[in-house]
Amino acid sequence: MRRDDEFSQFFTGRFEQARRSAYALCGNWSEAEEIAQHAFVKVYAKWPRVRRDSADAYLQTVMTRIFLDARRRVRGRERSVAEPPDVVSHDPVAPERHGLVLALQQVPPRQRAALVLRFVLDLSVEQAARAMGCSTGTVKSQTARGLDALRAAYLTTDTAERA
């Protein structure tokens, strides 16, 4: 029962932060919650072998890989649904940052993951590389390309919002 108690405390203390990190990756609160929940399920399955001092990093790695795997599978495909998804009535993103969030969603998934890991979660290049499952050079190049794409998307979004 100790395992469940430890994990319960970990989950309770980290879920909201994990959901916010997932939102930064995907830009959709419903999908962010699914990513966070899926990540916690995977972490729980490995909980006896997870080092407690690196559990947060392991959770972030799992979330990043879930996000990237989902983007690889559905690239170029639309998802059909019988009814439109529920719309969040209150978006907790500050209005002055809304354009930035919209622009971030236009950045390709791997570049977006690199930007979120490096600048939103403040991970080092090495930590981001472990989370993404790639080399440090790839993180650096994806970050540089991602910043260029973010700048271009932000200028386009900002111009469109002012018009």
C-alpha positions as CSV (number, residue, x, y, z in Angstrom):
1,M,0.0,0.0,0.0
2,R,3.0,2.3,0.5
3,R,3.5,2.4,-3.3
4,D,0.0,3.7,-3.9
5,D,0.3,6.3,-1.1
6,E,3.6,7.6,-2.5
7,F,2.2,7.7,-6.0
8,S,-1.0,9.4,-4.8
9,Q,1.0,12.2,-3.2
10,F,3.1,12.5,-6.3
11,F,0.0,12.7,-8.5
12,T,-1.8,15.2,-6.3
13,G,1.2,17.5,-6.1
14,R,2.1,17.4,-9.8
15,F,-1.1,17.0,-11.9
16,E,-1.9,20.6,-12.4
17,Q,1.7,21.5,-13.3
18,A,1.8,18.5,-15.7
19,R,-1.5,19.6,-17.3
20,R,-0.1,23.1,-17.8
21,S,3.1,21.7,-19.4
22,A,1.0,19.5,-21.7
23,Y,-1.1,22.6,-22.7
24,A,2.0,24.4,-23.6
25,L,2.8,21.5,-25.9
26,C,-0.6,21.0,-27.5
27,G,-2.6,24.2,-27.0
28,N,-5.8,22.4,-26.1
29,W,-6.9,21.9,-22.5
30,S,-8.8,18.7,-23.1
31,E,-5.9,17.2,-25.0
32,A,-3.5,18.5,-22.3
33,E,-5.5,16.7,-19.6
34,E,-5.5,13.5,-21.6
35,I,-1.7,13.7,-22.2
36,A,-1.1,14.3,-18.4
37,Q,-3.4,11.5,-17.4
38,H,-1.8,9.1,-19.9
39,A,1.6,10.1,-18.6
40,F,0.6,9.5,-15.0
41,V,-0.7,6.0,-15.9
42,K,2.6,5.1,-17.6
43,V,4.6,6.5,-14.7
44,Y,2.4,4.5,-12.2
45,A,3.1,1.3,-14.1
46,K,6.8,1.9,-13.6
47,W,6.6,3.5,-10.2
48,P,8.5,0.8,-8.2
49,R,11.5,1.4,-10.5
50,V,11.2,5.2,-10.7
51,R,13.9,7.0,-8.7
52,R,12.0,9.5,-6.5
53,D,14.6,12.2,-7.0
54,S,14.1,12.1,-10.8
55,A,10.4,11.4,-10.9
56,D,9.5,14.9,-12.2
57,A,12.0,14.6,-15.0
58,Y,10.7,11.1,-15.9
59,L,7.1,12.4,-15.9
60,Q,8.1,15.3,-18.3
61,T,9.9,12.8,-20.6
62,V,6.8,10.6,-20.7
63,M,4.5,13.5,-21.5
64,T,6.8,14.9,-24.2
65,R,7.0,11.5,-25.9
66,I,3.3,11.0,-25.7
67,F,2.8,14.4,-27.4
68,L,5.4,13.7,-30.1
69,D,4.1,10.1,-30.7
70,A,0.6,11.4,-31.1
71,R,1.7,14.0,-33.6
72,R,3.6,11.5,-35.7
73,R,0.6,9.2,-35.9
74,V,-2.0,11.8,-36.9
75,R,0.2,14.0,-39.0
76,G,-1.9,15.4,-41.9
77,R,-5.1,13.7,-40.7
78,E,-8.2,15.3,-39.2
79,R,-10.0,13.6,-36.4
80,S,-13.7,13.1,-37.0
81,V,-16.0,13.3,-34.0
82,A,-19.8,12.8,-33.8
83,E,-20.2,16.0,-31.8
84,P,-18.0,19.0,-31.4
85,P,-15.8,18.8,-28.3
86,D,-16.7,20.7,-25.2
87,V,-15.3,24.2,-25.3
88,V,-13.6,25.6,-22.2
89,S,-15.6,28.7,-21.2
90,H,-12.7,30.2,-19.3
91,D,-9.3,30.0,-20.9
92,P,-6.8,30.7,-18.1
93,V,-4.2,32.1,-20.5
94,A,-3.8,35.8,-19.9
95,P,-5.2,37.9,-22.8
96,E,-1.9,39.6,-23.5
97,R,-0.3,36.1,-24.0
98,H,-3.1,34.7,-26.2
99,G,-1.3,35.7,-29.4
100,L,1.9,34.0,-28.3
101,V,0.0,30.8,-27.4
102,L,-1.7,30.8,-30.9
103,A,1.6,31.4,-32.6
104,L,3.2,28.5,-30.6
105,Q,0.6,26.1,-31.9
106,Q,1.7,26.9,-35.4
107,V,5.2,25.8,-34.8
108,P,5.9,22.1,-35.8
109,P,5.6,19.6,-33.0
110,R,9.3,18.7,-32.4
111,Q,10.3,22.4,-32.5
112,R,7.4,23.3,-30.2
113,A,8.5,20.5,-27.8
114,A,12.1,21.9,-27.8
115,L,10.8,25.4,-27.1
116,V,8.5,24.3,-24.3
117,L,11.1,22.2,-22.7
118,R,13.8,24.8,-22.9
119,F,11.9,28.0,-22.2
120,V,8.7,27.2,-20.5
121,L,10.0,24.4,-18.3
122,D,13.5,25.9,-18.2
123,L,15.3,22.6,-18.8
124,S,18.9,22.4,-19.9
125,V,19.8,21.3,-23.4
126,E,20.9,17.9,-22.0
127,Q,17.6,17.5,-20.0
128,A,15.5,18.4,-23.1
129,A,17.5,15.9,-25.2
130,R,16.7,13.1,-22.7
131,A,13.0,14.1,-22.6
132,M,12.8,14.2,-26.4
133,G,14.9,11.1,-27.0
134,C,17.4,12.8,-29.2
135,S,20.9,14.4,-29.2
136,T,21.8,17.7,-27.8
137,G,22.6,19.0,-31.3
138,T,19.1,18.1,-32.4
139,V,17.6,20.1,-29.4
140,K,19.8,23.1,-30.4
141,S,18.8,23.0,-34.0
142,Q,15.1,22.4,-33.2
143,T,15.2,25.3,-30.8
144,A,16.7,27.6,-33.3
145,R,14.3,26.6,-36.0
146,G,11.4,26.8,-33.5
147,L,12.3,30.3,-32.5
148,D,12.4,31.4,-36.2
149,A,9.0,29.7,-36.8
150,L,7.5,31.2,-33.6
151,R,8.7,34.7,-34.6
152,A,7.1,34.4,-38.0
153,A,3.9,32.9,-36.7
154,Y,3.7,35.5,-33.9
155,L,4.1,38.4,-36.4
156,T,1.4,36.8,-38.6
157,T,-1.0,36.2,-35.7
158,D,-0.3,39.7,-34.2
159,T,-1.0,41.4,-37.5
160,A,-4.2,39.3,-38.1
161,E,-5.5,40.2,-34.6
162,R,-4.9,43.9,-35.1
163,A,-6.7,43.9,-38.5
